[in-house]
Amino acid sequence: LKQLSAKHNFLLFEDRKFADIGNTVKLQYSSGVYRIAEWADITNAHGVVGPGIVSGLKEAAEEATKEPRALLMLAELSCKGSLATGEYTKGTVNIAKSDKDFVIGFIAQKDMGGRDEGYDWLIMTPGVGLDDKGDALGQQYRTVDDVVSTGS
């Protein structure tokens, strides 16, 4: 995959959703059978454990490769009943602001702001479909027009 991404000029995004303390995610990202930091250009993480998650992942990336690596923070989710709202989302945005060089944006349902502070976040929005139907397991879909209107 890494050779194909270089040949055809695309990035590899590992939708890993890290969610543990700094040292644990550092080891998960850099070690084990998958050695994600060696090949994934972008990965993502929950902010629930605080800013140590960003530090741990960044350290692993710097130790694993000289190639640039980036992180998306999970600020909001598209599933019904998600707890990733309000203060959790605000806290995740603040964590992201702690490392502008490594954190490039969010998994979110809308624009996360920050332009007035010099941030130009990438927003990746899950649950986008041609219609706004959901599924039996709580996934909620939004239309392209709806997502674009909220800044994604």
C-alpha positions, 0 to 999 in steps of 0.5 A: 500500500505504501508503494501504491500511495507514493506512485499514485499520490494518495495518503493512507488513513488508518481509522484506528480511533486510539483511546488510551493513555499516552504511553499505551497509545505510543506503543500501540501506534509504533509497535505490535504486528501492524506498526501503524506509525511506519505506514499510516500518513494519518490516524485518529484518536479520541480526546477522552483521555486528555492531551497525553494521547496527542503527545504519545502518538506524536512521539511514536511518529517521530521515533518511527519515521522521518516522513510526516504524520498527522492526527485527526481528533474525534470531536463528534460522532454520527451515531444516535446517543453519542456522548461526544457533544458539548464539553467533550467536543470543546475539550477535544478542540482545546487538546487539538490546539496544543499541537498545531503541527501534528493535529490537522483536524477533526472527525466531526459533524460541523466546522470546529472553528479556530480560523480566527486563531490561525487554525485551518482544520480539516473536517472529515464527517462520517455518516454522509449519504445520498439520503438521510436514513439511518440503520438499525444500530444507531448510525444516523446519515446526513445528506451532502447538502446538510453537511456542507451547510454546517461547514464540513 
